[in-house]
Amino acid sequence: MNRQQVRILVVDDEPDIRRLVSEILEDEGYQVAMAENADQARQLKASRQPELILLDIWMPDTDGITLLKEWASDEIPLCPVIMMSGHGSVEAAVEATRLGAYDFLEKPLSLARLLLIVERALEACNLQRENAGLKLQLAIDIEPVGKSATVARTKDQLKRLAQHDTRVLLIGEPGVGKELYARYMHHNSPHRDGPFIDVAVGSIAPENAAVEFFGKERGGKVHQGLLERANRGTLFLGEISGMDQETQLRLLSALESRSFLRVGGSETVQVDVRIISSTKVPLDEEVKSRRFRQDLYYLLNEVAIGIEPLRNHSEDVPALLSFYVDYFVNHEKLPFRRFSMSAQNFLRNYGWRGNVRELKNLVQRLMILGVGEDIELEEVKSALGAVANDHHSSQVVPDFFNLPLKDARDHFEKAYLEYHLEHAGGSVAKLSTAVGIERTHLYRKLHALNIKL
């Protein structure tokens, strides 16, 4: 925070104290206003809107504790307040802290401590604002993008289902955003203040599944599993058809009884967890072929919601392109680029076999590898493989060439693996064959690069 833009209000009935504190703060570059009583303090707080207030406790008209209580009861959030007193007491300090004061300084003031506390209070306030901004950004990021009737209908259905403890099965092609819709449902449910734990079921090796889901106890130490970590929240089971038979049986028992034993444990663990599952394959066919338990299928499939492929609501493509450009600018610090109107029109009519995931990966590749602010039609066609030979590609230096080697390698590996994952239809087994990486190592690599299955 630029100190020249920071406004501080000093409230004290002693002229020498006001002048000394103000001069010290102004020497440090702060903007300072002074009030000698509570009435002036109220007026200056309203007009100057300070980022920090230094407030004396003992004043002739209204004491500082009463004034702090008055401000704390306002609907407008209060900036950091540092209390000052020449007759400090434990009771006054406790009361000021209870009302929200940041700290308590005794007179005669230590100017070094004063400046330290002021700086810390402003840093803490700035951090709170940043956290509030992150929470807002998270709320924005879980809102499915699009104003089509298809997206609006799905959101409305999930919003209504979110108010009940119904177990929901999301059905849709790979890449349609089933996890995003699950997060949206969680955010609109009574469980919103609890954790949202998502797991790509197929990425868990059968021999590790029991510990992953139910945790373990050994040598007096407890390792919490997915169910326990999701307590009072939501557990999203992505691509549930990939679960092995033994884990299916244990999960069925745990969901029916809302309890389970950790591996190696002897005490029952009670949990209250909302389960949302997803599948890209017809789960009823998996039941018929006996690869998936019928009783678990009925338990998870209390309500089934189909998530439409992107080609069925292609009018949302321009909004999605804009959203992911902003996403990569803000989250990966990539240079801003914009899609030309001809490129947007072309992409509205594109087939999107990989759905929203393919669109997101396309935007990422174009922002990493492309040059210039405008993304034209020919560049889009080339990135999609519609142009066999791009004469300029050998002459263009990708932006990630300017990054440190590790960052550049991560950018390339993520784009490379996501590209092949699309063509493998989301199958890790096929991806492993295509890229020549052993599956156990590949799972670790996908997790490290935050690539969702």
ZAMARGU-4260 file (C-alpha; in steps of 0.2 Angstrom, whole numbers, plus 5000, padded with zeros to 4 digits):
<rodrens>
0) 5000/5000/5000 | 5007/5017/4995 | 5009/5027/5011 | 5005/5044/5003 | 4987/5037/4999
5) 4984/5031/5017 | 4973/5042/5028 | 4975/5041/5047 | 4964/5050/5060 | 4972/5054/5076
10) 4960/5057/5090 | 4967/5064/5107 | 4962/5079/5118 | 4980/5083/5122 | 4987/5095/5109
15) 5005/5090/5112 | 5001/5072/5109 | 4991/5075/5093 | 5004/5086/5086 | 5019/5074/5090
20) 5010/5059/5083 | 5004/5068/5068 | 5021/5075/5064 | 5029/5057/5066 | 5016/5049/5054
25) 5017/5063/5041 | 5036/5061/5041 | 5033/5043/5037 | 5022/5049/5022 | 5005/5046/5029
30) 4990/5058/5027 | 4985/5063/5044 | 4969/5072/5051 | 4967/5077/5069 | 4952/5078/5081
35) 4952/5084/5099 | 4936/5076/5104 | 4923/5063/5099 | 4912/5075/5090 | 4926/5081/5078
40) 4931/5063/5077 | 4914/5058/5070 | 4914/5071/5058 | 4932/5068/5051 | 4928/5049/5051
45) 4913/5052/5040 | 4922/5065/5028 | 4939/5058/5027 | 4936/5039/5028 | 4952/5035/5036
50) 4961/5018/5034 | 4967/5018/5052 | 4962/5028/5068 | 4973/5031/5083 | 4960/5034/5097
55) 4963/5040/5115 | 4952/5032/5128 | 4950/5047/5140 | 4942/5062/5132 | 4931/5076/5140
60) 4915/5073/5130 | 4914/5055/5125 | 4927/5042/5130 | 4936/5032/5117 | 4928/5015/5122
65) 4911/5022/5120 | 4915/5030/5103 | 4923/5013/5098 | 4907/5004/5103 | 4897/5016/5093
70) 4908/5014/5077 | 4908/4995/5079 | 4889/4994/5079 | 4888/5003/5062 | 4884/4993/5046
75) 4900/5000/5038 | 4915/4989/5041 | 4927/4998/5053 | 4945/5001/5049 | 4959/4996/5061
80) 4958/5006/5077 | 4973/5007/5089 | 4968/5013/5107 | 4980/5025/5117 | 4979/5029/5135
85) 4990/5037/5149 | 4980/5028/5162 | 4980/5010/5155 | 4971/4996/5163 | 4969/4978/5159
90) 4950/4980/5159 | 4950/4994/5147 | 4962/4984/5135 | 4951/4969/5136 | 4935/4979/5132
95) 4944/4988/5118 | 4950/4971/5110 | 4932/4964/5112 | 4925/4978/5103 | 4937/4975/5088
100) 4952/4987/5092 | 4968/4981/5084 | 4980/4985/5098 | 4982/4995/5114 | 4996/5008/5117
105) 5001/5016/5133 | 5007/5033/5136 | 5020/5040/5136 | 5021/5033/5118 | 5036/5023/5111
110) 5037/5031/5094 | 5046/5016/5087 | 5032/5004/5093 | 5019/5016/5087 | 5025/5016/5069
115) 5027/4997/5070 | 5009/4994/5076 | 5003/5006/5063 | 5012/4997/5049 | 5006/4980/5056
120) 4988/4986/5057 | 4988/4992/5039 | 4996/4976/5033 | 4983/4966/5042 | 4969/4976/5035
125) 4976/4975/5017 | 4977/4956/5019 | 4959/4955/5024 | 4954/4965/5009 | 4964/4953/4998
130) 4956/4938/5006 | 4939/4945/5003 | 4943/4948/4985 | 4949/4930/4984 | 4933/4923/4991
135) 4923/4934/4979 | 4934/4927/4965 | 4931/4909/4971 | 4912/4913/4971 | 4914/4919/4953
140) 4924/4904/4947 | 4911/4892/4953 | 4897/4900/4943 | 4894/4890/4927 | 4897/4902/4912
145) 4883/4905/4900 | 4866/4913/4898 | 4858/4900/4887 | 4842/4891/4892 | 4852/4875/4893
150) 4864/4882/4907 | 4850/4892/4916 | 4839/4876/4917 | 4853/4865/4924 | 4858/4879/4937
155) 4840/4881/4942 | 4838/4862/4944 | 4854/4860/4955 | 4849/4876/4965 | 4833/4868/4970
160) 4841/4851/4974 | 4854/4859/4984 | 4842/4863/4998 | 4839/4845/5001 | 4851/4830/5006
165) 4847/4821/4989 | 4861/4812/4982 | 4864/4818/4964 | 4872/4809/4949 | 4878/4821/4936
170) 4879/4812/4919 | 4888/4820/4904 | 4902/4818/4891 | 4920/4821/4896 | 4924/4839/4898
175) 4907/4846/4900 | 4911/4853/4918 | 4903/4841/4929 | 4914/4846/4944 | 4910/4864/4941
180) 4891/4860/4942 | 4895/4850/4958 | 4904/4865/4966 | 4889/4876/4961 | 4877/4864/4969
185) 4888/4864/4985 | 4890/4883/4985 | 4871/4884/4985 | 4867/4871/4999 | 4866/4872/5018
190) 4884/4863/5017 | 4892/4878/5009 | 4902/4883/5024 | 4909/4865/5025 | 4923/4858/5014
195) 4921/4853/4996 | 4932/4838/4993 | 4933/4832/4975 | 4941/4815/4970 | 4945/4808/4953
200) 4939/4790/4957 | 4948/4782/4943 | 4965/4790/4948 | 4965/4780/4965 | 4974/4763/4963
205) 4963/4749/4971 | 4976/4744/4983 | 4976/4762/4991 | 4957/4765/4989 | 4953/4759/5007
210) 4965/4771/5015 | 4961/4785/5003 | 4942/4785/5007 | 4942/4779/5025 | 4959/4784/5032
215) 4970/4774/5044 | 4976/4773/5061 | 4994/4767/5066 | 5005/4769/5081 | 4993/4781/5089
220) 4993/4792/5073 | 4977/4796/5063 | 4977/4799/5044 | 4960/4806/5039 | 4952/4799/5023
225) 4941/4808/5010 | 4925/4805/5019 | 4931/4812/5036 | 4939/4827/5027 | 4922/4830/5019
230) 4912/4830/5035 | 4899/4843/5036 | 4903/4847/5018 | 4902/4839/5001 | 4912/4824/4993
235) 4912/4824/4974 | 4915/4807/4967 | 4921/4811/4949 | 4918/4797/4936 | 4912/4784/4949
240) 4912/4770/4937 | 4931/4768/4940 | 4929/4762/4958 | 4934/4744/4961 | 4922/4732/4968
245) 4929/4731/4986 | 4928/4750/4988 | 4911/4750/4981 | 4905/4738/4995 | 4914/4748/5009
250) 4907/4764/5002 | 4889/4757/5002 | 4890/4752/5020 | 4898/4769/5025 | 4884/4779/5016
255) 4870/4769/5023 | 4876/4770/5041 | 4884/4787/5040 | 4899/4779/5049 | 4914/4768/5046
260) 4930/4761/5053 | 4947/4768/5048 | 4959/4755/5042 | 4968/4748/5057 | 4955/4757/5068
265) 4943/4751/5081 | 4932/4766/5085 | 4917/4770/5073 | 4919/4787/5064 | 4902/4796/5062
270) 4901/4808/5047 | 4888/4820/5039 | 4893/4821/5021 | 4883/4826/5005 | 4888/4815/4990
275) 4888/4821/4972 | 4894/4809/4959 | 4897/4810/4941 | 4899/4798/4926 | 4903/4799/4908
280) 4897/4781/4904 | 4880/4774/4906 | 4880/4768/4924 | 4865/4757/4921 | 4875/4747/4908
285) 4890/4745/4920 | 4877/4738/4932 | 4870/4726/4919 | 4888/4720/4916 | 4891/4718/4935
290) 4905/4730/4935 | 4896/4742/4946 | 4885/4737/4961 | 4866/4739/4958 | 4863/4744/4977
295) 4876/4757/4976 | 4870/4763/4960 | 4852/4766/4967 | 4860/4774/4982 | 4870/4787/4972
300) 4857/4789/4959 | 4842/4797/4969 | 4841/4811/4956 | 4851/4810/4939 | 4855/4827/4930
305) 4861/4827/4913 | 4875/4840/4909 | 4873/4845/4890 | 4888/4845/4878 | 4894/4862/4873
310) 4888/4859/4855 | 4870/4859/4862 | 4872/4877/4869 | 4885/4884/4857 | 4878/4902/4860
315) 4888/4901/4876 | 4905/4899/4867 | 4909/4918/4866 | 4906/4920/4884 | 4917/4905/4888
320) 4931/4911/4878 | 4931/4928/4887 | 4930/4920/4904 | 4945/4909/4901 | 4955/4923/4893
325) 4952/4932/4910 | 4956/4917/4920 | 4973/4914/4912 | 4977/4932/4913 | 4973/4932/4932
330) 4978/4915/4938 | 4994/4911/4927 | 4999/4929/4922 | 4998/4926/4904 | 4998/4941/4892
335) 4980/4946/4887 | 4973/4941/4870 | 4956/4943/4862 | 4947/4933/4849 | 4942/4941/4833
340) 4924/4941/4828 | 4928/4929/4814 | 4937/4917/4826 | 4922/4918/4838 | 4910/4914/4824
345) 4920/4899/4818 | 4921/4892/4836 | 4903/4894/4839 | 4900/4881/4824 | 4915/4870/4829
350) 4910/4852/4835 | 4919/4853/4853 | 4921/4835/4855 | 4931/4838/4871 | 4917/4851/4877
355) 4922/4865/4889 | 4938/4857/4894 | 4944/4857/4875 | 4939/4875/4874 | 4948/4880/4890
360) 4964/4870/4884 | 4962/4879/4867 | 4962/4896/4875 | 4977/4891/4886 | 4987/4885/4871
365) 4983/4901/4861 | 4988/4912/4875 | 5005/4903/4879 | 5010/4900/4861 | 5003/4914/4852
370) 5010/4932/4848 | 5000/4948/4848 | 4984/4954/4856 | 4972/4948/4843 | 4968/4929/4840
375) 4963/4928/4822 | 4954/4914/4813 | 4969/4906/4804 | 4978/4905/4821 | 4963/4896/4829
380) 4961/4884/4814 | 4980/4880/4815 | 4978/4877/4834 | 4964/4865/4831 | 4973/4856/4817
385) 4962/4862/4803 | 4977/4869/4794 | 4990/4856/4790 | 5005/4868/4789 | 5007/4884/4798
390) 5021/4894/4789 | 5024/4906/4803 | 5025/4894/4817 | 5044/4890/4815 | 5047/4909/4816
395) 5037/4913/4831 | 5045/4913/4848 | 5032/4907/4861 | 5029/4918/4876 | 5034/4904/4888
400) 5052/4904/4881 | 5055/4920/4891 | 5050/4911/4908 | 5063/4902/4919 | 5066/4884/4913
405) 5055/4875/4927 | 5040/4887/4924 | 5042/4885/4905 | 5042/4866/4907 | 5027/4866/4918
410) 5017/4876/4905 | 5022/4865/4891 | 5019/4848/4901 | 5002/4854/4906 | 4997/4859/4889
415) 5004/4843/4881 | 4996/4831/4893 | 4979/4840/4893 | 4980/4839/4874 | 4983/4821/4874
420) 4970/4818/4888 | 4957/4826/4877 | 4961/4814/4862 | 4961/4799/4875 | 4943/4803/4880
425) 4949/4806/4898 | 4956/4789/4899 | 4972/4788/4909 | 4976/4771/4902 | 4975/4777/4885
430) 4985/4793/4890 | 4998/4782/4897 | 5001/4773/4881 | 5000/4788/4870 | 5013/4798/4880
435) 5024/4783/4886 | 5023/4786/4904 | 5020/4773/4917 | 5002/4775/4925 | 5008/4777/4943
440) 5020/4790/4938 | 5007/4798/4927 | 4995/4800/4941 | 5007/4809/4951 | 5011/4820/4936
445) 4993/4824/4933 | 4990/4828/4951 | 5006/4840/4952 | 5000/4849/4937 | 4982/4851/4944
450) 4975/4842/4928 | 4957/4836/4932 | 4952/4819/4925
</rodrens>
